[in-house]
Amino acid sequence: MARILVAEDEPAERAVLVRALARSGHEVTAVGDGAEALAALEAGGFDLAVADIVMPVIDGIAFALKASRDHPGLRVLLVTGYAAELARARNIEDLVAGVISKPYTLPELESAVAAALAPRP
């Protein structure tokens, strides 16, 4: 399947994401903030990054902006539980593969990941 980087500062949420994505057959690497995510990207080979918007050090939107500039083939799926952050993410929708709101169901996550990984027209 795909190599996916998960950037989520909440350990329980990160564990749920990792388990769900691994069960779907993806190879998953998980980190706790945007700075760690940017460092992980340097190793290369990721098809998708799933990043929480509200994280310490570098937030998900700053991560998405830098990742899209430095790794043009990488797709980024943003996740948030905050309405204000959802509105901020909508401002960069042309740079990301999607935005999903917490709480989400596992089928919603799987659908968003599949859409993000789908071939671009």
Contact map, one row per residue, 1 for C-alpha under 8 A:
1110000000000000000000001110000000000000000000000000000000000000000000000000000000000000000000000000000000000000000000000
1111000000000000000000001110000000000000000001110000000000000000000000000000000000000000000000000000000000000000000000000
1111100000000000000000000111100000000000000011110000000000000000000000000000000000000000000000000000000000000000000000000
0111110000000000000000000111100000000000000001111100000000000000000000000000000000000000000000000000000000000000000000000
0011111000000000000000000001111000001001000001011100000000000000000000000000000000000000000000000000000000000000000000000
0001111100000100110000000001111000001000000000001110000000000000000000000000000000000000000000000000000000000000000000000
0000111110000100000000000000011111011000000000001111000000010000000000000000000000000000000000000000000000000000000000000
0000011111101100000000000000011110000000000000000011001000000000000000000000000000000000000000000000000000000000000000000
0000001111100100000000000000001110000000000000000001001100000000000000000000000000000000000000000000000000000000000000000
0000000111111100000000000000000100000000000000000000000000000000000000000000000000000000000000000000000000000000000000000
0000000111111110000000000000000100000000000000000000000000000000000000000000000000000000000000000000000000000000000000000
0000000001111111000000000000000000000000000000000000000000000000000000000000000000000000000000000000000000000000000000000
0000000101111111100000000000000000000000000000000000000000000000000000000000000000000000000000000000000000000000000000000
0000011111111111110000000000010100000000000000000000000000000000000000000000000000000000000000000000000000000000000000000
0000000000111111111000000000000000000000000000000000000000000000000000000000000000000000000000000000000000000000000000000
0000000000011111111100000000000000000000000000000000000000000000000000000000000000000000000000000000000000000000000000000
0000010000001111111110000000000000000000000000000000000000000000000000000000000000000000000000000000000000000000000000000
0000010000000111111111000001110000000000000000000000000000000000000000000000000000000000000000000000000000000000000000000
0000000000000011111111100000000000000000000000000000000000000000000000000000000000000000000000000000000000000000000000000
0000000000000001111111110000000000000000000000000000000000000000000000000000000000000000000000000000000001000000000000000
0000000000000000111111111111000000000000000000000000000000000000000000000000000000000000000000000000000000000100000000000
0000000000000000011111111111000000000000000000000000000000000000000000000000000000000000000000000000000000000000000000000
0000000000000000001111111100000000000000000000000000000000000000000000000000000000000000000000000000000000000000000000000
0000000000000000000111111100000000000000000000000000000000000000000000000000000000000000000000000000000000000100000000000
1100000000000000000011111110000000000000000000000000000000000000000000000000000000000000000000000000000000000000000000000
1111000000000000000011111111000000000000000000000000000000000000000000000000000000000000000000000000000000000000000000000
1111000000000000000011001111100000000000000000000000000000000000000000000000000000000000000000000000000000000000000000000
0011110000000000010011000111110000000000000000000000000000000000000000000000000000000000000000000000000000000000000000000
0011110000000000010000000011111000000000000000000000000000000000000000000000000000000000000000000000000000000000000000000
0000111100000100010000000001111100000000000000000000000000000000000000000000000000000000000000000000000000000000000000000
0000111110000000000000000000111110011000000000000000000000000000000000000000000000000000000000000000000000000000000000000
0000001111100100000000000000011111011000000000000000001000000000000000000000000000000000000000000000000000000000000000000
0000001110000000000000000000001111111000000000000000001111100000000000000000000000000000000000000000000000000000000000000
0000001000000000000000000000000111111100000000000010001111110110000000000000000000000000000000000000000000000000000000000
0000000000000000000000000000000011111110000000000000000011000010000000000000000000000000000000000000000000000000000000000
0000001000000000000000000000001111111111000000000000000000000000000000000000000000000000000000000000000000000000000000000
0000111000000000000000000000001111111111100000000000000000000010000000000000000000000000000000000000000000000000000000000
0000000000000000000000000000000001111111110000000000000000000010001000000000000000000000000000000000000000000000000000000
0000000000000000000000000000000000111111111000000000000000000000000000000000000000000000000000000000000000000000000000000
0000100000000000000000000000000000011111111100000000000000000000000000000000000000000000000000000000000000000000000000000
0000000000000000000000000000000000001111111111000000000000000000001000000000000000000000000000000000000000000000000000000
0000000000000000000000000000000000000111111100000000000000000000000000000000000000000000000000000000000000000000000000000
0000000000000000000000000000000000000011111110000000000000000000000000000000000000000000000000000000000000000000000000000
0000000000000000000000000000000000000001111111000000000000000000000000000000000000000000000000000000000000000000000000000
0010000000000000000000000000000000000000101111100000000000000000000000000000000000000000000000000000000000000000000000000
0111100000000000000000000000000000000000100111111000000000000000000000000100000000000000000000000000000000000000000000000
0111000000000000000000000000000000000000000011111000000000000000000000001110000000000000000000000000000000000000000010000
0111100000000000000000000000000000000000000001111100000000000000000000000111100000000000000000000000000000000000000110000
0001111000000000000000000000000000000000000001111110000000000000000000000111100000000000000000000000000000000000000000000
0001111000000000000000000000000000000000000000011111000000000000000000000001111000000000000000000000000000000000000000000
0000011100000000000000000000000001000000000000001111100000010000000000000001111000000000000000000000000000000000000000000
0000001110000000000000000000000000000000000000000111111000110000000000000000011100000000000000000000000000000000000000000
0000000000000000000000000000000000000000000000000011111000111000000000000000011100001000000000000000000000000000000000000
0000000000000000000000000000000000000000000000000001111100110000000000000000000100001000000000000000000000000000000000000
0000000110000000000000000000000111000000000000000001111111110000000000000000000000000000000000000000000000000000000000000
0000000010000000000000000000000011000000000000000000011111100000000000000000000000000000000000000000000000000000000000000
0000000000000000000000000000000011100000000000000000001111100000000000000000000000000000000000000000000000000000000000000
0000000000000000000000000000000011100000000000000000001111110110000000000000000000000000000000000000000000000000000000000
0000000000000000000000000000000011000000000000000001111111111110000000000000000000000000000000000000000000000000000000000
0000001000000000000000000000000001000000000000000011111001111111000000000000010000000000000000000000000000000000000000000
0000000000000000000000000000000000000000000000000000100000111111100000000000010000000000100000000000000000000000000000000
0000000000000000000000000000000001000000000000000000000001111111110000000000000000000000000000000000000000000000000000000
0000000000000000000000000000000001101100000000000000000001111111111000000000000000000000000000000000000000000000000000000
0000000000000000000000000000000000000000000000000000000000011111111100000001000000000000000000110000000000000000000000000
0000000000000000000000000000000000000000000000000000000000001111111110000000000000000000000000100000000000000000000000000
0000000000000000000000000000000000000000000000000000000000000111111111000000000000000000000000000000000000000000000000000
0000000000000000000000000000000000000100100000000000000000000011111111110100000000000000000000000000000000000000000000000
0000000000000000000000000000000000000000000000000000000000000001111111111111000000000000000000110000000000000000000000000
0000000000000000000000000000000000000000000000000000000000000000111111110000000000000000000000000000000000000000000000000
0000000000000000000000000000000000000000000000000000000000000000011111110000000000000000000000000000000000000000000000000
0000000000000000000000000000000000000000000000000000000000000000001111111100000000000000000000000000000000000000000000000
0000000000000000000000000000000000000000000000000000000000000000001111111100000000000000000000000000000000000000000000000
0000000000000000000000000000000000000000000000100000000000000000000100111110000000000000000000000000000000000000000000000
0000000000000000000000000000000000000000000001111000000000000000001100111111000000000000000000000000000000000000000000000
0000000000000000000000000000000000000000000000111000000000000000000100001111100000000000000000011000000000000000000110000
0000000000000000000000000000000000000000000000011110000000000001000100000111110000000000000000011100000000000000000100000
0000000000000000000000000000000000000000000000011110000000000000000000000011111000000000000000011111000000000001100100000
0000000000000000000000000000000000000000000000000111100000011000000000000001111100000000100000010111000000000000000000000
0000000000000000000000000000000000000000000000000111100000000000000000000000111110000000000000000011110000000000000000000
0000000000000000000000000000000000000000000000000001110000000000000000000000011111101100000000000011110000000000000000000
0000000000000000000000000000000000000000000000000000000000000000000000000000001111101100000000000000111000000000000000000
0000000000000000000000000000000000000000000000000000000000000000000000000000000111111100000000000000110000000000000000000
0000000000000000000000000000000000000000000000000000000000000000000000000000000111111110000000000000000000000000000000000
0000000000000000000000000000000000000000000000000000000000000000000000000000000001111111000000000000000000000000000000000
0000000000000000000000000000000000000000000000000000110000000000000000000000000111111111100000000000000000000000000000000
0000000000000000000000000000000000000000000000000000000000000000000000000000000111111111110000000010100000000000000000000
0000000000000000000000000000000000000000000000000000000000000000000000000000000000111111111000000000000000000000000000000
0000000000000000000000000000000000000000000000000000000000000000000000000000000000011111111100000000000000000000000000000
0000000000000000000000000000000000000000000000000000000000001000000000000000010000001111111110000010000000000000000000000
0000000000000000000000000000000000000000000000000000000000000000000000000000000000000111111110000010000000000000000000000
0000000000000000000000000000000000000000000000000000000000000000000000000000000000000011111110000000000000000000000000000
0000000000000000000000000000000000000000000000000000000000000000000000000000000000000001111111110000000000000000000000000
0000000000000000000000000000000000000000000000000000000000000000000000000000000000000000111111111110000000000000000000000
0000000000000000000000000000000000000000000000000000000000000000000000000000000000000000000111111000000000000000000000000
0000000000000000000000000000000000000000000000000000000000000001100100000000000000000000000111111000000000000000000000000
0000000000000000000000000000000000000000000000000000000000000001000100000011110000000000000111111110000000000000000000000
0000000000000000000000000000000000000000000000000000000000000000000000000011100000000000000011111110000000000000001100000
0000000000000000000000000000000000000000000000000000000000000000000000000001110000000000000010011111000000000001000100000
0000000000000000000000000000000000000000000000000000000000000000000000000000111100000100110010011111100000000000000000000
0000000000000000000000000000000000000000000000000000000000000000000000000000111100000000000000000111110100001001000000000
0000000000000000000000000000000000000000000000000000000000000000000000000000001111000100000000000011111100000000000000000
0000000000000000000000000000000000000000000000000000000000000000000000000000001111000000000000000001111100000000000000000
0000000000000000000000000000000000000000000000000000000000000000000000000000000010000000000000000000111110000000000000000
0000000000000000000000000000000000000000000000000000000000000000000000000000000000000000000000000001111111011000000000000
0000000000000000000000000000000000000000000000000000000000000000000000000000000000000000000000000000001111111000000000000
0000000000000000000100000000000000000000000000000000000000000000000000000000000000000000000000000000000111111100000000000
0000000000000000000000000000000000000000000000000000000000000000000000000000000000000000000000000000000011111110000000000
0000000000000000000000000000000000000000000000000000000000000000000000000000000000000000000000000000000111111111000000000
0000000000000000000000000000000000000000000000000000000000000000000000000000000000000000000000000001000111111111100000000
0000000000000000000010010000000000000000000000000000000000000000000000000000000000000000000000000000000001111111110000000
0000000000000000000000000000000000000000000000000000000000000000000000000000000000000000000000000000000000111111111000000
0000000000000000000000000000000000000000000000000000000000000000000000000000100000000000000000000101000000011111111100000
0000000000000000000000000000000000000000000000000000000000000000000000000000100000000000000000000000000000001111111110000
0000000000000000000000000000000000000000000000000000000000000000000000000000000000000000000000000000000000000111111111000
0000000000000000000000000000000000000000000000000000000000000000000000000000000000000000000000001000000000000011111111000
0000000000000000000000000000000000000000000000010000000000000000000000000011100000000000000000001100000000000001111111000
0000000000000000000000000000000000000000000000110000000000000000000000000010000000000000000000000000000000000000111111100
0000000000000000000000000000000000000000000000000000000000000000000000000000000000000000000000000000000000000000011111110
0000000000000000000000000000000000000000000000000000000000000000000000000000000000000000000000000000000000000000000011111
0000000000000000000000000000000000000000000000000000000000000000000000000000000000000000000000000000000000000000000001111
0000000000000000000000000000000000000000000000000000000000000000000000000000000000000000000000000000000000000000000000111
